Amino acid sequence: MENRITWVGLDAHKRNIAVAALFAGGREPEQWTVDNTASSIRKLVRKLERDSKGAEIRCCYEAGPCGYALQRQLEKEGELVCEVVAPSLIPSKPGDRIKTDRRDALKLVGLLRAGLLTAVQPPTPEQEAVRDLCRCREDAREDLHRVRHRLLKFLLRRGHNFQDTSRPWSQKHRKWVRSLRFENTLDQVVLDEYVLAIDQTEQRLKALDQKLEEASKLPIYCEPVAWLRCFRGIDTITAMIFAAELHGIERFDSPRKLAAYLGVVPKEYSSSEKTRRGGITKTGNRHIRRALVQAGWQYRHRAGVGGKLADRRKGQPARVIAIADAAQRRLYRRYCRMAEKGKPKNKIVIAIVRELIGFLWAALHPSQLESRGRRAA
């Protein structure tokens, strides 16, 4: 059956694509380059279909800035399968010091044929749109952090430092910033520009938050977001980041695999009788990891249900609320035990997040819904 498959490796870039194709029955791959345009890709598919003579066609290229547009166009133009593979999981030879587009395409062909590549789960166009909305909101949040930092450092250089005990960017702090006046006209221009940039970025962030609130009501996100909001530290924004970036928790058949995907498991360097573990791997999706770390800090407080959390839980399944309550009790005890041992707070929170992922998986995974339904029956 393997002889009736045409294997194709694509090294895709903005302007062109290096192609290496091992046609069915062939011994050596053929290589050429095409432009990364719709018409050239259409011609590429026709050539592959013609030269394959009815054999199955399997293509792959590395995930990168070109996204999933190439995959969708290839599969739309012809009867073939195209996989987007994870670049960080591509095997490499330590002694190989030459890298070219042709070599990369040739390497992908061999690894695809050998089954040594790890495919990335592609989102649908609708899921990708919501995911990019979440990332746009994160970009706005980072922009706000940067412009606030610039203003405070400018004021510090001019000898102005907020001495009150109120936290930065509270109402009192904002009033203090707006009350400042400089004798030098240019200094006043700089201050006004920074304040204007902060106001504009905050408006952008509010608008994007509103759009995410609207997106959370879509049928695909409505239920998982409502269930995630039952957990302490997780409101609509964090829930949407989790749901949109993951696009399907059913992809992971255990919480350990989900934790590994999110990069919160420790590194390990073991050989013979020696075992060495380091910090977390930080592989996978950093957007979800950052959001969950922020949520993990909330579990340093004693377990309880406040007014806002109680409102978020109204009308939600008792099963999900029970899991969320169990998470509160266990994670608070875990935080206290590790704190008593003198562990660094950052390390404690990462341990909390790793366990929190298990509770989230139990609340959302379809297999848990089915098993609990059978036990209830």
Phi, psi and chi 1 to 4 in degrees:
 res  aa     phi    psi   chi1   chi2   chi3   chi4
   1 MET       -  -32.3 -177.3   63.4 -177.3      -
   2 GLU   -63.5  -32.5 -177.2  178.3  -31.2      -
   3 ASN   -67.7  -15.0  -65.7  -27.8      -      -
   4 ARG  -100.7   25.1  -62.2  -56.5  -57.5  161.3
   5 ILE  -122.0  133.7  -61.5  177.3      -      -
   6 THR   -98.1  121.9  -67.5      -      -      -
   7 TRP  -100.2  132.1  -52.7   95.1      -      -
   8 VAL  -131.8  126.0 -176.0      -      -      -
   9 GLY  -108.6  133.2      -      -      -      -
  10 LEU  -122.2  124.3  -53.7  170.4      -      -
  11 ASP  -102.9   95.9 -168.9   52.2      -      -
  12 ALA   -90.6  136.1      -      -      -      -
  13 HIS  -134.1  177.4  -61.4  -82.3      -      -
  14 LYS   -62.3  -40.2  179.0  172.9   66.8  174.1
  15 ARG  -101.4  -31.0  -62.2 -170.7 -179.6  -81.6
  16 ASN  -146.3  169.2   53.1   59.6      -      -
  17 ILE  -132.3  123.3  -56.4  171.5      -      -
  18 ALA   -85.4  126.9      -      -      -      -
  19 VAL  -114.5  133.9 -175.9      -      -      -
  20 ALA  -129.5  119.9      -      -      -      -
  21 ALA  -125.3  124.7      -      -      -      -
  22 LEU  -102.7   99.2  179.5   60.0      -      -
  23 PHE   -73.4  155.6  -69.3  101.5      -      -
  24 ALA   -57.0  126.4      -      -      -      -
  25 GLY    86.9   -8.3      -      -      -      -
  26 GLY   -84.4  162.4      -      -      -      -
  27 ARG  -106.2  -34.5  -66.6 -173.4  176.3 -178.6
  28 GLU  -121.7  139.6  -65.4  -65.6  -28.8      -
  29 PRO   -68.4  146.1  -17.1   30.1      -      -
  30 GLU   -95.7  143.8  -62.2 -178.9   17.6      -
  31 GLN  -129.8  140.8  -66.9 -170.6  -98.0      -
  32 TRP  -161.1  174.9   67.6   96.4      -      -
  33 THR  -126.1  138.4  -57.7      -      -      -
  34 VAL  -126.7  158.0  -60.4      -      -      -
  35 ASP   -74.5  148.3  -65.6  -26.8      -      -
  36 ASN   -87.9   69.2 -166.9   -6.7      -      -
  37 THR  -129.9  161.3   61.3      -      -      -
  38 ALA   -61.0  -42.1      -      -      -      -
  39 SER   -68.4  -39.6   58.6      -      -      -
  40 SER   -67.8  -37.3  -62.9      -      -      -
  41 ILE   -67.1  -37.9  -67.0  172.3      -      -
  42 ARG   -61.6  -43.0 -170.0  177.0  -57.4  110.6
  43 LYS   -66.1  -35.7  -67.5  177.0 -177.1  177.5
  44 LEU   -61.6  -44.3  169.6   63.6      -      -
  45 VAL   -63.5  -41.2  173.6      -      -      -
  46 ARG   -63.5  -39.9  -62.0  -67.5  171.6  -96.1
  47 LYS   -66.0  -42.9  173.4  178.9  172.7   57.2
  48 LEU   -62.3  -43.5  -67.2  174.3      -      -
  49 GLU   -65.5  -39.4  -70.1  177.8  -24.4      -
  50 ARG   -68.3  -45.9 -177.5  176.8   61.5 -108.5
  51 ASP   -78.6  -18.6  -65.4  -12.3      -      -
  52 SER   -78.6  -18.9  -65.1      -      -      -
  53 LYS    53.8   47.6  -60.4  177.4 -178.2  178.9
  54 GLY    90.7   -3.8      -      -      -      -
  55 ALA   -76.0  157.2      -      -      -      -
  56 GLU   -66.1  141.8  179.6 -174.3   -4.3      -
  57 ILE  -114.9  126.0  -56.3  172.8      -      -
  58 ARG  -125.9  121.9  -58.6 -171.9   67.7   87.1
  59 CYS  -116.8  162.8  -49.7      -      -      -
  60 CYS  -156.0  154.4   74.4      -      -      -
  61 TYR  -151.8  162.3   67.2   93.0      -      -
  62 GLU   -77.6  141.7  -63.9 -179.8   34.4      -
  63 ALA   -64.7  139.3      -      -      -      -
  64 GLY  -173.5 -157.6      -      -      -      -
  65 PRO   -66.6  -18.3   21.1  -32.1      -      -
  66 CYS   -75.1  -11.8  -65.8      -      -      -
  67 GLY    67.2 -146.5      -      -      -      -
  68 TYR  -106.3    8.2  -57.0   96.8      -      -
  69 ALA   -64.4  -40.7      -      -      -      -
  70 LEU   -64.2  -43.2  177.0   58.7      -      -
  71 GLN   -59.7  -46.4  178.9 -161.7   38.0      -
  72 ARG   -64.4  -39.0  -68.7  170.1 -175.7  148.4
  73 GLN   -70.2  -40.5 -173.6  170.6    1.1      -
  74 LEU   -61.3  -46.2  -74.2  168.7      -      -
  75 GLU   -72.1  -23.7  -66.4 -175.5  -14.6      -
  76 LYS   -75.4  -35.0  178.0 -177.5  176.7 -177.4
  77 GLU   -79.2  -24.2  -64.5  -65.9  -18.6      -
  78 GLY  -156.7  177.4      -      -      -      -
  79 GLU   -86.9   84.8  -65.2  -66.1  -30.8      -
  80 LEU  -149.5  167.2   54.8   82.2      -      -
  81 VAL  -115.4  127.8  175.9      -      -      -
  82 CYS  -122.6  127.3 -178.5      -      -      -
  83 GLU  -109.9  141.3  -65.3 -179.3   -7.6      -
  84 VAL  -101.3  121.4 -177.3      -      -      -
  85 VAL  -106.8  152.9  -60.5      -      -      -
  86 ALA   -75.7  118.8      -      -      -      -
  87 PRO   -63.0  -35.9  -17.6   29.0      -      -
  88 SER   -70.1  -15.4   60.2      -      -      -
  89 LEU  -106.8   12.3  -60.9  179.0      -      -
  90 ILE   -80.5  124.0  -65.0  176.8      -      -
  91 PRO   -60.7  143.1  -20.4   31.8      -      -
  92 SER  -137.3  151.2   60.2      -      -      -
  93 LYS   -91.3  124.2  -61.6  176.7 -178.3  178.5
  94 PRO   -57.7  -31.0  -21.9   32.2      -      -
  95 GLY   -87.9   -2.6      -      -      -      -
  96 ASP   -82.1  110.4 -169.3   -3.3      -      -
  97 ARG  -108.9    6.1  -54.9  -63.6 -177.0 -176.0
  98 ILE  -114.1  127.5  -59.0  176.6      -      -
  99 LYS  -131.7  118.0 -177.3 -175.4 -176.7  -55.2
 100 THR  -135.2  166.5   65.4      -      -      -
 101 ASP   -62.8  -41.6  -66.9  -12.5      -      -
 102 ARG   -64.1  -42.0  -69.8  171.6   59.9   84.0
 103 ARG   -65.4  -39.4  -81.7  173.7  171.0 -102.2
 104 ASP   -63.4  -42.8  -72.4  -14.5      -      -
 105 ALA   -64.1  -41.3      -      -      -      -
 106 LEU   -65.1  -38.4 -165.7   62.9      -      -
 107 LYS   -64.4  -41.4  179.2 -179.6  178.3 -179.3
 108 LEU   -62.8  -37.4  -72.5  173.9      -      -
 109 VAL   -60.4  -48.7  168.2      -      -      -
 110 GLY   -64.3  -42.4      -      -      -      -
 111 LEU   -71.2  -35.8  -66.5  174.8      -      -
 112 LEU   -64.8  -42.4  178.8   64.1      -      -
 113 ARG   -65.0  -35.6 -176.1 -177.8 -178.6 -172.8
 114 ALA   -80.6   -8.5      -      -      -      -
 115 GLY    73.7   31.6      -      -      -      -
 116 LEU  -104.3    9.8  -62.2  177.2      -      -
 117 LEU  -103.6  149.1  -63.3  176.1      -      -
 118 THR  -107.1  116.8  -57.5      -      -      -
 119 ALA   -78.6  146.9      -      -      -      -
 120 VAL   -92.6  138.3  175.6      -      -      -
 121 GLN   -74.0  112.8  177.1   70.7   23.7      -
 122 PRO   -79.5  137.9   28.2  -31.8      -      -
 123 PRO   -79.8  160.2   30.3  -34.1      -      -
 124 THR   -72.3  162.6   65.0      -      -      -
 125 PRO   -56.7  -35.9  -27.4   35.0      -      -
 126 GLU   -67.6  -43.5  -65.7   75.7   15.6      -
 127 GLN   -64.7  -38.3  -69.9  173.1  -29.9      -
 128 GLU   -66.1  -35.1 -170.3  173.5   17.1      -
 129 ALA   -64.8  -43.2      -      -      -      -
 130 VAL   -68.8  -38.3  176.5      -      -      -
 131 ARG   -60.9  -44.0 -174.2 -160.1   66.8 -179.6
 132 ASP   -67.7  -29.8  -72.6  -18.4      -      -
 133 LEU   -64.8  -41.4  177.3   62.3      -      -
 134 CYS   -62.4  -41.4  -68.0      -      -      -
 135 ARG   -70.7  -33.9  -65.5 -174.7  179.5 -178.3
 136 CYS   -62.9  -39.9 -179.4      -      -      -
 137 ARG   -65.1  -38.7 -167.6  -98.7  176.9 -165.2
 138 GLU   -65.6  -37.4  -68.9 -134.5  -11.8      -
 139 ASP   -62.5  -41.4  -68.5  -21.0      -      -
 140 ALA   -64.6  -38.4      -      -      -      -
 141 ARG   -63.5  -41.9 -178.6 -171.2   59.1   81.6
 142 GLU   -67.1  -38.6  -68.3  176.6    2.0      -
 143 ASP   -61.4  -40.6  -68.3  -17.4      -      -
 144 LEU   -64.4  -41.6 -180.0   59.6      -      -
 145 HIS   -61.4  -42.7  175.9   76.5      -      -
 146 ARG   -67.1  -45.1  -69.5 -168.0 -177.5  101.9
 147 VAL   -70.4  -33.2   73.1      -      -      -
 148 ARG   -64.4  -41.3  -76.1  176.3  171.1  178.2
 149 HIS   -63.3  -42.6 -176.1   78.9      -      -
 150 ARG   -60.5  -43.0  -66.6 -176.8 -170.4  122.8
 151 LEU   -64.1  -46.7  173.6   58.2      -      -
 152 LEU   -63.1  -38.3  -66.7 -179.5      -      -
 153 LYS   -70.8  -34.4  -64.0  -48.5  172.2 -173.8
 154 PHE   -63.3  -44.5  165.9   72.9      -      -
 155 LEU   -65.2  -36.9  -66.1  177.6      -      -
 156 LEU   -64.5  -39.2 -173.4   60.2      -      -
 157 ARG   -65.3  -25.9  -68.6 -165.2  -58.6  -89.1
 158 ARG   -93.7    6.9  -66.2  -62.3 -177.5  -92.1
 159 GLY    85.6   16.5      -      -      -      -
 160 HIS  -108.5  118.6  -65.8  -79.1      -      -
 161 ASN  -135.3  127.9 -171.2   20.8      -      -
 162 PHE   -70.7  117.7 -172.5   59.5      -      -
 163 GLN   -98.3   -9.2  -60.4  -66.0  -22.1      -
 164 ASP   -70.8  160.5 -162.5  -84.8      -      -
 165 THR   -79.8  -10.7   56.0      -      -      -
 166 SER   -62.1  149.3  -59.8      -      -      -
 167 ARG   -70.9  155.7   60.0 -177.3  177.7   83.3
 168 PRO   -59.2  140.3  -23.6   33.3      -      -
 169 TRP    67.4   21.4  -56.2  108.1      -      -
 170 SER   -75.4  175.0   61.5      -      -      -
 171 GLN   -60.4  -39.4  -68.0  -63.1  -33.9      -
 172 LYS   -65.8  -40.7 -159.8  168.4 -173.8  178.3
 173 HIS   -67.1  -41.8 -178.5 -101.5      -      -
 174 ARG   -62.1  -41.4  -69.3  170.8 -176.4  -89.6
 175 LYS   -62.1  -39.9 -173.7  177.0  179.8 -179.8
 176 TRP   -63.4  -43.0  172.2   77.4      -      -
 177 VAL   -62.3  -43.4  169.5      -      -      -
 178 ARG   -73.6  -16.5  -64.7 -178.1 -174.5  -80.4
 179 SER   -85.4  -10.8   67.5      -      -      -
 180 LEU   -71.6  140.7  -65.8  174.9      -      -
 181 ARG  -138.9  140.0  -68.6  -67.1 -179.8  -91.1
 182 PHE  -114.2  143.5  -68.9   98.5      -      -
 183 GLU   -70.6  -37.7  -66.0 -178.6    2.1      -
 184 ASN   -73.7  125.0 -170.7  -50.3      -      -
 185 THR   -61.4  -39.3  -53.7      -      -      -
 186 LEU   -67.5  -38.6  -62.7 -178.5      -      -
 187 ASP   -61.7  -39.0  -77.8  -16.0      -      -
 188 GLN   -67.0  -36.8 -171.3   62.6   43.4      -
 189 VAL   -62.4  -43.2  168.9      -      -      -
 190 VAL   -62.7  -45.5  173.6      -      -      -
 191 LEU   -59.6  -47.3  173.9   62.8      -      -
 192 ASP   -62.3  -38.7  -66.4  -18.9      -      -
 193 GLU   -66.4  -41.4  -74.6  -63.7  -38.5      -
 194 TYR   -66.2  -41.9  -80.7  143.5      -      -
 195 VAL   -63.6  -41.5  170.6      -      -      -
 196 LEU   -62.9  -41.9  177.5   61.3      -      -
 197 ALA   -62.8  -39.1      -      -      -      -
 198 ILE   -63.7  -45.1  -69.3  172.3      -      -
 199 ASP   -61.1  -44.0  -68.9  -19.1      -      -
 200 GLN   -66.3  -41.7  -69.3  174.9  -20.9      -
 201 THR   -67.7  -36.9  -50.0      -      -      -
 202 GLU   -64.6  -37.4  -73.6  177.3  -17.7      -
 203 GLN   -66.2  -39.8  -69.8  -60.3  -39.9      -
 204 ARG   -60.2  -44.7  -76.8  175.0   51.6 -153.1
 205 LEU   -64.2  -40.9 -166.4   58.9      -      -
 206 LYS   -63.9  -40.4  -72.4 -179.6 -178.9  177.8
 207 ALA   -65.3  -40.8      -      -      -      -
 208 LEU   -69.2  -36.2  -70.4  168.6      -      -
 209 ASP   -60.8  -39.8  -74.6  -12.7      -      -
 210 GLN   -65.2  -40.4 -178.8   60.2   37.3      -
 211 LYS   -64.9  -37.9  -69.5  -64.3 -177.4 -178.2
 212 LEU   -68.0  -36.1  -84.3  177.3      -      -
 213 GLU   -60.2  -42.2  -71.5  -80.5   -6.3      -
 214 GLU   -67.1  -41.2  -64.4  173.0    5.1      -
 215 ALA   -65.5  -29.7      -      -      -      -
 216 SER   -66.8  -14.6   68.4      -      -      -
 217 LYS   -91.6   -2.1  -64.1  178.3  173.7   57.6
 218 LEU   -64.5  148.3  -65.1  173.5      -      -
 219 PRO   -55.0  -35.7  -25.8   34.0      -      -
 220 ILE   -70.9  -24.3 -169.8  174.7      -      -
 221 TYR  -111.1  -15.5  -62.4  112.8      -      -
 222 CYS   -56.3  -52.4 -178.1      -      -      -
 223 GLU   -70.2  -52.3 -171.9  174.0   81.0      -
 224 PRO   -61.8  -35.9   16.2  -28.3      -      -
 225 VAL   -66.7  -42.1  167.3      -      -      -
 226 ALA   -62.6  -38.4      -      -      -      -
 227 TRP   -70.3  -40.8  -68.5    0.2      -      -
 228 LEU   -64.7  -31.9  -72.1  169.9      -      -
 229 ARG   -68.7   -9.5  -67.1  174.6   77.4 -122.0
 230 CYS   -74.9  -13.2  -65.7      -      -      -
 231 PHE   -90.5  144.8  -73.4   80.9      -      -
 232 ARG   -62.1  137.3  167.9  178.9  -87.9 -178.0
 233 GLY    83.7   -1.4      -      -      -      -
 234 ILE  -120.1  111.4  -60.7 -179.4      -      -
 235 ASP  -112.6 -164.0 -152.2  -21.5      -      -
 236 THR   -59.4  -44.7  -55.5      -      -      -
 237 ILE   -63.3  -50.1  -58.4  -58.9      -      -
 238 THR   -62.9  -40.7  -56.9      -      -      -
 239 ALA   -63.3  -40.1      -      -      -      -
 240 MET   -68.1  -38.6  -80.9  -60.7  -65.0      -
 241 ILE   -61.3  -44.3  -68.1  173.0      -      -
 242 PHE   -62.5  -48.3 -173.8   89.1      -      -
 243 ALA   -71.8  -40.8      -      -      -      -
 244 ALA   -73.9  -39.5      -      -      -      -
 245 GLU   -74.3  -30.4  -67.3  -74.7  -11.3      -
 246 LEU   -81.8  -30.5 -150.3   56.7      -      -
 247 HIS    32.9   61.6   51.5  -93.3      -      -
 248 GLY   117.2   96.6      -      -      -      -
 249 ILE   -72.9  -15.2 -160.1  168.7      -      -
 250 GLU   -66.7  -10.9   62.0  -84.6    0.8      -
 251 ARG   -65.3  -21.1  -62.5  163.3   49.0 -161.8
 252 PHE  -114.0  116.5  -53.6   93.9      -      -
 253 ASP   -87.5    4.7   54.1   13.3      -      -
 254 SER  -154.5  152.6   73.7      -      -      -
 255 PRO   -66.2  -25.8   18.2  -28.6      -      -
 256 ARG   -63.3  -41.2  -70.8 -179.7 -179.4  -88.8
 257 LYS   -67.7  -36.6  -68.2 -176.9  178.4  179.9
 258 LEU   -65.7  -43.0  178.3   56.2      -      -
 259 ALA   -63.9  -38.2      -      -      -      -
 260 ALA   -66.6  -39.3      -      -      -      -
 261 TYR   -63.4  -35.5  171.3   75.0      -      -
 262 LEU   -85.5   -1.5  -62.4  179.5      -      -
 263 GLY    74.3   29.0      -      -      -      -
 264 VAL  -109.0   17.3  -65.6      -      -      -
 265 VAL   -99.0  151.8  -63.0      -      -      -
 266 PRO   -73.5  149.4   24.5  -32.5      -      -
 267 LYS   -68.0  154.5  -58.6  173.5 -173.8  175.6
 268 GLU  -141.7  131.2 -177.0  172.7  -16.4      -
 269 TYR  -125.7   96.2  -59.6   90.5      -      -
 270 SER  -121.3  140.2  -60.3      -      -      -
 271 SER  -153.5  132.3  179.2      -      -      -
 272 SER    55.5 -122.5 -175.6      -      -      -
 273 GLU   -93.3   -1.5  -62.4  177.4   -2.8      -
 274 LYS   -94.9  134.5  -64.5 -178.7  179.1  178.6
 275 THR  -128.2  121.4  -60.0      -      -      -
 276 ARG  -125.1  129.4  -61.9 -173.6 -178.8   92.2
 277 ARG  -120.7  142.7  -70.0 -172.0  174.1   87.1
 278 GLY  -119.6 -151.1      -      -      -      -
 279 GLY   -71.2 -178.2      -      -      -      -
 280 ILE   -69.6  156.6   59.2  173.4      -      -
 281 THR   -71.1  -30.1   61.0      -      -      -
 282 LYS    56.6   30.4  -66.9 -174.2  179.5  179.2
 283 THR   -87.6  178.3   58.1      -      -      -
 284 GLY    72.7 -147.5      -      -      -      -
 285 ASN   -87.2  109.9 -164.8  -65.7      -      -
 286 ARG   -76.5  -22.0   63.5 -178.2  178.6   87.5
 287 HIS   -67.2  -46.4  -57.5  -79.0      -      -
 288 ILE   -65.8  -40.8  -58.5  177.6      -      -
 289 ARG   -60.5  -44.6 -174.0  168.3   59.6 -109.7
 290 ARG   -63.4  -43.8 -175.4 -156.6   62.9   80.0
 291 ALA   -64.2  -40.3      -      -      -      -
 292 LEU   -71.8  -32.1  -69.5 -176.8      -      -
 293 VAL   -64.6  -40.3  167.0      -      -      -
 294 GLN   -62.2  -40.1  -68.2  -63.0  -41.1      -
 295 ALA   -68.7  -33.8      -      -      -      -
 296 GLY   -62.7  -28.2      -      -      -      -
 297 TRP   -64.3  -23.9  -77.9  100.6      -      -
 298 GLN   -68.9  -18.7  -57.9  -59.5  -43.0      -
 299 TYR   -84.4    6.9  -69.9   90.6      -      -
 300 ARG   -79.7  -11.4   69.6 -172.6 -172.7  -83.3
 301 HIS   -91.0  154.2  -57.6  -61.6      -      -
 302 ARG   -58.5  142.2 -172.1 -178.9  -60.1  -85.0
 303 ALA   -59.4  136.8      -      -      -      -
 304 GLY   177.8  166.9      -      -      -      -
 305 VAL  -121.3  110.5  179.3      -      -      -
 306 GLY   -83.7 -177.1      -      -      -      -
 307 GLY   -65.1  -44.7      -      -      -      -
 308 LYS   -66.3  -42.0  -67.7 -177.1  178.6  179.0
 309 LEU   -65.9  -38.1 -178.8   56.5      -      -
 310 ALA   -63.2  -38.7      -      -      -      -
 311 ASP   -65.3  -39.1  -69.7  -20.8      -      -
 312 ARG   -68.1  -24.8  -61.0 -157.2  -59.3  -96.5
 313 ARG   -87.9   -7.6  -70.8 -177.1  170.9 -172.9
 314 LYS   -61.9  128.5  -71.5 -179.4  179.3  177.4
 315 GLY    80.2    4.0      -      -      -      -
 316 GLN   -92.9  157.8  -59.6  -51.6  -42.5      -
 317 PRO   -60.4  142.3  -20.6   31.0      -      -
 318 ALA   -62.4  -32.4      -      -      -      -
 319 ARG   -59.9  -46.1  178.6 -170.6   68.6   86.0
 320 VAL   -68.0  -40.6  175.7      -      -      -
 321 ILE   -63.9  -38.3  -65.3  174.9      -      -
 322 ALA   -64.5  -40.6      -      -      -      -
 323 ILE   -65.2  -41.4  -65.8  173.8      -      -
 324 ALA   -65.0  -39.2      -      -      -      -
 325 ASP   -66.8  -40.5  -74.7  -21.2      -      -
 326 ALA   -62.7  -37.3      -      -      -      -
 327 ALA   -62.9  -43.7      -      -      -      -
 328 GLN   -58.7  -49.4  -81.6 -156.5   56.3      -
 329 ARG   -64.3  -47.9  -66.3 -170.7  -64.4  -89.2
 330 ARG   -67.3  -45.6  177.4  177.0  173.2   81.7
 331 LEU   -70.2  -33.6  -61.8 -177.5      -      -
 332 TYR   -65.0  -43.6  171.7   69.5      -      -
 333 ARG   -63.4  -39.7  -69.1 -163.6  -58.3  -92.1
 334 ARG   -63.7  -42.6 -179.3   80.2 -173.9  -82.1
 335 TYR   -61.2  -46.2 -172.5   96.9      -      -
 336 CYS   -63.1  -43.2  -67.0      -      -      -
 337 ARG   -62.7  -43.7  -75.0 -162.7  -57.3  -90.2
 338 MET   -70.9  -35.1  -65.0 -175.0   72.8      -
 339 ALA   -65.5  -38.4      -      -      -      -
 340 GLU   -64.4  -27.7  -71.4  172.1   -1.8      -
 341 LYS   -82.3   -2.2  -66.6  178.5 -179.1  178.8
 342 GLY    83.1   19.0      -      -      -      -
 343 LYS   -68.9  145.8  -61.1  -71.4 -174.0 -178.8
 344 PRO   -61.2  143.9  -21.2   31.4      -      -
 345 LYS   -62.1  -39.0  -69.5 -176.3  178.2  179.3
 346 ASN   -62.2  -39.9  -69.8  -19.2      -      -
 347 LYS   -67.7  -36.5 -175.2  176.7  -69.5 -172.3
 348 ILE   -63.3  -44.3  -64.0  174.5      -      -
 349 VAL   -64.1  -38.5  170.3      -      -      -
 350 ILE   -62.7  -40.6  -68.1  -61.0      -      -
 351 ALA   -63.7  -38.3      -      -      -      -
 352 ILE   -63.5  -43.7  -65.6  -60.4      -      -
 353 VAL   -63.0  -39.5  168.6      -      -      -
 354 ARG   -61.7  -39.7 -170.7  158.1   52.0 -116.6
 355 GLU   -75.4  -34.7  -70.7 -154.3   26.1      -
 356 LEU   -60.4  -36.4  175.9   60.3      -      -
 357 ILE   -59.2  -37.9  -71.8  170.5      -      -
 358 GLY   -63.4  -40.8      -      -      -      -
 359 PHE   -66.6  -40.5  -74.2  103.3      -      -
 360 LEU   -63.7  -41.4  -60.8  179.9      -      -
 361 TRP   -61.7  -42.9 -177.8   89.0      -      -
 362 ALA   -64.6  -31.9      -      -      -      -
 363 ALA   -76.9  -30.3      -      -      -      -
 364 LEU  -108.0  -25.6  -61.8 -177.9      -      -
 365 HIS   -69.3  133.9 -159.6  -86.5      -      -
 366 PRO   -58.3  -33.2  -23.5   32.6      -      -
 367 SER   -64.0  -33.3   65.4      -      -      -
 368 GLN   -71.9  -33.9  -59.8  -60.3  -61.4      -
 369 LEU   -64.7  -42.8  -59.8  178.3      -      -
 370 GLU   -68.0  -43.7  -65.1  172.3    1.9      -
 371 SER   -65.8  -40.3   62.6      -      -      -
 372 ARG   -68.3  -33.5  -72.1  177.5 -180.0  -90.6
 373 GLY   -66.4  -38.1      -      -      -      -
 374 ARG   -67.0  -39.8  -73.3 -164.5  -62.6  -93.0
 375 ARG   -67.2  -35.9  -73.8 -161.7  -65.9  -92.2
 376 ALA   -67.8  -33.9      -      -      -      -
 377 ALA   -71.9      -      -      -      -      -
